[in-house]
Amino acid sequence: MQDYVARLGGVALGARLRRLSAAIDADAARAYAAEGIAFEQRWFGVLNQLARNGPMTVGALADALGISHPSVSETRRSLEAAGLAQVVPDSSDGRRRTVQLSQKGHELVARTEGLWRAFDIAADALDKEAGEVTIALDRLDQALKRRSLLDRVRDAKER
């Protein structure tokens, strides 16, 4: 029997992307668990940015990751609850607050660096096997920035 979501093509684009994301996240969770690392996949972007760049504001993190401020704030709260990050006054402007890795966060990053390199290698190979799908995703991202799905649906309804 043919995959219903795949058969729908572009009509089920969101469902297909969610399914692929869920499969990738589940495998990533298993890879962390196999290494004995307690890790939530949603932490990666923020942890990686903080490890590379040092303390950052939530707004700067959102801009760097291309995601919403509320999404970064939620991740920050989760990282704080896990003891991996902390919010401190900005060293250059005491009115602003920045997120930084805690000692436990630095230790986690150090412990995961080898696994993150393995993820990079595996993801690159997967992308190549799939025909460089990241290039197509970049085009999709740009198309949505030029004109949202909502605008496209409204126009289609008017036709």
DODOFI-429567 format. One record per residue (C-alpha): residue number from 1; residue in one letter; chain; x, y, z. Coordinates in pm, whole numbers, always signed. Example, Ala and Ser with C-alpha at 12.3 -4.5 7.8 and 13.67 -1.06 7.14 Angstrom:
! residues 2
(1, 'A', 'A', (+1230, -450, +780))
(2, 'S', 'A', (+1367, -106, +714))
! end
This chain:
! residues 159
(1, 'M', 'A', (+0, +0, +0))
(2, 'Q', 'A', (+134, +342, -97))
(3, 'D', 'A', (+211, +599, +172))
(4, 'Y', 'A', (-95, +826, +194))
(5, 'V', 'A', (+100, +1138, +292))
(6, 'A', 'A', (+361, +1083, +20))
(7, 'R', 'A', (+85, +1026, -237))
(8, 'L', 'A', (-70, +1366, -154))
(9, 'G', 'A', (+249, +1544, -258))
(10, 'G', 'A', (+257, +1919, -194))
(11, 'V', 'A', (-89, +1916, -36))
(12, 'A', 'A', (+61, +1735, +265))
(13, 'L', 'A', (+390, +1924, +275))
(14, 'G', 'A', (+348, +2025, +640))
(15, 'A', 'A', (+255, +1671, +745))
(16, 'R', 'A', (+552, +1530, +556))
(17, 'L', 'A', (+796, +1776, +713))
(18, 'R', 'A', (+656, +1705, +1062))
(19, 'R', 'A', (+687, +1330, +1005))
(20, 'L', 'A', (+1046, +1363, +886))
(21, 'S', 'A', (+1130, +1594, +1176))
(22, 'A', 'A', (+978, +1349, +1424))
(23, 'A', 'A', (+1177, +1059, +1276))
(24, 'I', 'A', (+1503, +1256, +1285))
(25, 'D', 'A', (+1438, +1377, +1641))
(26, 'A', 'A', (+1354, +1023, +1759))
(27, 'D', 'A', (+1677, +885, +1612))
(28, 'A', 'A', (+1874, +1173, +1764))
(29, 'A', 'A', (+1719, +1099, +2104))
(30, 'R', 'A', (+1823, +734, +2069))
(31, 'A', 'A', (+2179, +839, +1976))
(32, 'Y', 'A', (+2206, +1059, +2288))
(33, 'A', 'A', (+2055, +785, +2505))
(34, 'A', 'A', (+2303, +530, +2366))
(35, 'E', 'A', (+2582, +761, +2487))
(36, 'G', 'A', (+2415, +799, +2826))
(37, 'I', 'A', (+2348, +1168, +2765))
(38, 'A', 'A', (+2025, +1325, +2890))
(39, 'F', 'A', (+1947, +1566, +2607))
(40, 'E', 'A', (+1643, +1724, +2446))
(41, 'Q', 'A', (+1686, +1785, +2074))
(42, 'R', 'A', (+1522, +2129, +2102))
(43, 'W', 'A', (+1820, +2241, +2313))
(44, 'F', 'A', (+2074, +2195, +2035))
(45, 'G', 'A', (+2049, +2529, +1855))
(46, 'V', 'A', (+2062, +2742, +2168))
(47, 'L', 'A', (+2337, +2534, +2331))
(48, 'N', 'A', (+2542, +2535, +2014))
(49, 'Q', 'A', (+2508, +2913, +1971))
(50, 'L', 'A', (+2605, +2978, +2333))
(51, 'A', 'A', (+2901, +2740, +2307))
(52, 'R', 'A', (+3023, +2910, +1987))
(53, 'N', 'A', (+2946, +3273, +2072))
(54, 'G', 'A', (+2931, +3302, +2450))
(55, 'P', 'A', (+2648, +3486, +2625))
(56, 'M', 'A', (+2367, +3608, +2399))
(57, 'T', 'A', (+2033, +3779, +2445))
(58, 'V', 'A', (+1717, +3584, +2366))
(59, 'G', 'A', (+1660, +3820, +2071))
(60, 'A', 'A', (+2009, +3756, +1933))
(61, 'L', 'A', (+1956, +3381, +1971))
(62, 'A', 'A', (+1621, +3403, +1791))
(63, 'D', 'A', (+1780, +3599, +1506))
(64, 'A', 'A', (+2076, +3362, +1477))
(65, 'L', 'A', (+1852, +3054, +1472))
(66, 'G', 'A', (+1576, +3206, +1259))
(67, 'I', 'A', (+1307, +3111, +1511))
(68, 'S', 'A', (+1065, +3306, +1727))
(69, 'H', 'A', (+1156, +3488, +2045))
(70, 'P', 'A', (+893, +3287, +2242))
(71, 'S', 'A', (+1042, +2961, +2115))
(72, 'V', 'A', (+1390, +3063, +2233))
(73, 'S', 'A', (+1246, +3180, +2566))
(74, 'E', 'A', (+1080, +2842, +2615))
(75, 'T', 'A', (+1405, +2661, +2536))
(76, 'R', 'A', (+1595, +2894, +2770))
(77, 'R', 'A', (+1355, +2810, +3052))
(78, 'S', 'A', (+1400, +2439, +2983))
(79, 'L', 'A', (+1780, +2477, +2982))
(80, 'E', 'A', (+1766, +2673, +3309))
(81, 'A', 'A', (+1545, +2408, +3468))
(82, 'A', 'A', (+1799, +2143, +3365))
(83, 'G', 'A', (+2080, +2354, +3514))
(84, 'L', 'A', (+2249, +2398, +3176))
(85, 'A', 'A', (+2207, +2773, +3130))
(86, 'Q', 'A', (+2154, +3085, +3335))
(87, 'V', 'A', (+2038, +3439, +3271))
(88, 'V', 'A', (+2273, +3716, +3383))
(89, 'P', 'A', (+2298, +4093, +3333))
(90, 'D', 'A', (+2471, +4189, +3007))
(91, 'S', 'A', (+2830, +4292, +3079))
(92, 'S', 'A', (+2802, +4588, +2837))
(93, 'D', 'A', (+2451, +4703, +2934))
(94, 'G', 'A', (+2320, +4614, +3279))
(95, 'R', 'A', (+1961, +4677, +3167))
(96, 'R', 'A', (+1977, +4383, +2925))
(97, 'R', 'A', (+1999, +4020, +3025))
(98, 'T', 'A', (+2192, +3750, +2845))
(99, 'V', 'A', (+2175, +3374, +2845))
(100, 'Q', 'A', (+2497, +3188, +2912))
(101, 'L', 'A', (+2601, +2831, +2968))
(102, 'S', 'A', (+2634, +2720, +3328))
(103, 'Q', 'A', (+2926, +2501, +3434))
(104, 'K', 'A', (+2699, +2200, +3384))
(105, 'G', 'A', (+2612, +2334, +3037))
(106, 'H', 'A', (+2979, +2366, +2943))
(107, 'E', 'A', (+3035, +2010, +3063))
(108, 'L', 'A', (+2743, +1883, +2856))
(109, 'V', 'A', (+2870, +2061, +2544))
(110, 'A', 'A', (+3216, +1912, +2596))
(111, 'R', 'A', (+3064, +1568, +2640))
(112, 'T', 'A', (+2851, +1596, +2325))
(113, 'E', 'A', (+3110, +1745, +2088))
(114, 'G', 'A', (+3212, +1406, +1947))
(115, 'L', 'A', (+2851, +1303, +1902))
(116, 'W', 'A', (+2771, +1637, +1735))
(117, 'R', 'A', (+3057, +1578, +1489))
(118, 'A', 'A', (+2911, +1233, +1416))
(119, 'F', 'A', (+2568, +1393, +1362))
(120, 'D', 'A', (+2727, +1641, +1117))
(121, 'I', 'A', (+2890, +1359, +919))
(122, 'A', 'A', (+2574, +1146, +918))
(123, 'A', 'A', (+2348, +1440, +825))
(124, 'D', 'A', (+2580, +1544, +542))
(125, 'A', 'A', (+2582, +1188, +405))
(126, 'L', 'A', (+2203, +1164, +438))
(127, 'D', 'A', (+2160, +1497, +259))
(128, 'K', 'A', (+2383, +1380, -26))
(129, 'E', 'A', (+2198, +1046, -50))
(130, 'A', 'A', (+1866, +1230, -64))
(131, 'G', 'A', (+1985, +1455, -348))
(132, 'E', 'A', (+2090, +1758, -143))
(133, 'V', 'A', (+1746, +1818, +1))
(134, 'T', 'A', (+1881, +2108, +209))
(135, 'I', 'A', (+1913, +2309, -114))
(136, 'A', 'A', (+1544, +2247, -186))
(137, 'L', 'A', (+1458, +2339, +174))
(138, 'D', 'A', (+1653, +2664, +133))
(139, 'R', 'A', (+1446, +2739, -178))
(140, 'L', 'A', (+1127, +2659, +13))
(141, 'D', 'A', (+1234, +2887, +298))
(142, 'Q', 'A', (+1305, +3171, +55))
(143, 'A', 'A', (+975, +3119, -126))
(144, 'L', 'A', (+787, +3145, +203))
(145, 'K', 'A', (+979, +3459, +294))
(146, 'R', 'A', (+882, +3613, -39))
(147, 'R', 'A', (+518, +3518, +7))
(148, 'S', 'A', (+359, +3333, +297))
(149, 'L', 'A', (+148, +3021, +265))
(150, 'L', 'A', (-144, +3222, +406))
(151, 'D', 'A', (-119, +3475, +122))
(152, 'R', 'A', (-96, +3193, -130))
(153, 'V', 'A', (-406, +3023, +15))
(154, 'R', 'A', (-601, +3349, +8))
(155, 'D', 'A', (-507, +3403, -357))
(156, 'A', 'A', (-604, +3045, -446))
(157, 'K', 'A', (-945, +3091, -283))
(158, 'E', 'A', (-1006, +3403, -492))
(159, 'R', 'A', (-942, +3218, -818))
! end
